[in-house]
Structures are given as structure tokens and as C-alpha cells.
Amino acid sequence: MGKAISVDALLREIGLRMRSSREAAGLTQEEAAHRAGLDARRWQRIEQGVVNLTVRTLARISSALEVSFWDLLRKP
């Protein structure tokens, strides 16, 4: 069995990957949130790693950022 990872650490890592992808796309948090159909404040909290995401929300985020869903989850 693999090494256990904390949910908090995983959420922070996903948030960092989102921010990196958003910045690479040249988008503000507001623009990215709008593309994903999310409130800008919620987007900000997701990037901070304090929101427990659903698969559905993560799929909307990856689509808005035009990155693979799996790239947001892949091991660094």
C-alpha cells in the first residue's frame, strides 16, 4: 500500500496547481471562476486549499483552465 497523504495537503497541492495553470493561461481568478461557473470567492478559497472539492467541480475547473483533469491530481 502507498504512503497515506493528508486531505489538507492534497487540497493545498490541487490549489497550487490550479493557480499555476490559471497564471499560465493569463487569467485572473475572476475570469477563471466565470469560465468555470463558480463564484470568484469560492475560486479563491479553492486555490488556498480550504475547500473540499467534488469531482464535478474539479472537472469544471480543469475545463475552464483548459488542462487535463488528471494533471490537477497527478503526483508532482
Secondary structure, 3 states (H helix, E strand, C coil): CCCCCCHHHHHHHHHHHHHHHHHHCCCCHHHHHHHHCCCHHHHHHHHCCCCCCCHHHHHHHHHHHCCCHHHHCCCC
